[in-house]
Amino acid sequence: MLKIAICDDDNIELSRTRRLIEEYENTLSKYQFQIYSFSNLHNFLDYILENGSFDILFLDVYMHEMLGTDVARKLRENGDKSEIIFITTSTDHAIDAFKVEAFQYLVKPYEKDEFFLTVDKVLSKLDKQSEKYVMLQTRTLVVKVPVSEIVYSESNKHIQNIKTIDGKTISVRMTVDELLNILCENGEFVKNGSSYIVSLKHIREITAKEILTDTGDKIPVPRGNYTMLKETYMEYMFSEGRK
């Protein structure tokens, strides 16, 4: 069962989006959906605070209380990992959408086929995420770790300290390049200097001096690395939106 939320203060658009999701579920989907509709932004945020987030979020950009991109930014700052699909009348906020790791940006009036294709792609991404694991040998046991939970690793000689989204550290004995070869099979990681491997998925912000991760950790950016990191990150974000 996948939880899907629609947040749009235009009741006509809210109803239309819900009808399309229900039609998709009834005709094309192998999943069952639990659909929640919100025409009031505060009710939506209160729900998340009390009950947790959603797998997929259809979010209008232009709402009375706040821009949808600002809402998404607040959600990301609080660790929300839902796949966000913005629905809007303008492309003016497309760059802001990618900054908050939006999956897609649908411009009204969109066609049913375009909507269904977007849902196909986001479900495919969720499928792939659920299937990705790496097996890591610690001193005492072999650990099966979901790739999506790895935020970054920090090298200490031949020990790689792998940080996960829940704050745990998994230490494995191997070189940085050996670990990078394992992780890069999934195409979501980048080497940062000689000591760090960082998940592109879990980067919240990049500056010339540091990377801010979803866990709030700050990773120093070596001099001269910023341009490469920024280009790699943007390429990753845009490719995810096109999948």
Helices and strands as residue ranges (DSSP letters): E 2-7, H 11-27, E 33-38, H 41-51, E 56-60, H 68-77, E 83-88, H 94-99, E 104-107, H 112-131, E 133-137, E 142-146, G 147-149, E 150-156, E 159-164, E 169-173, H 176-183, G 184-186, E 189-192, E 196-199, G 200-202, E 203-206, E 210-213, E 218-220, H 226-242
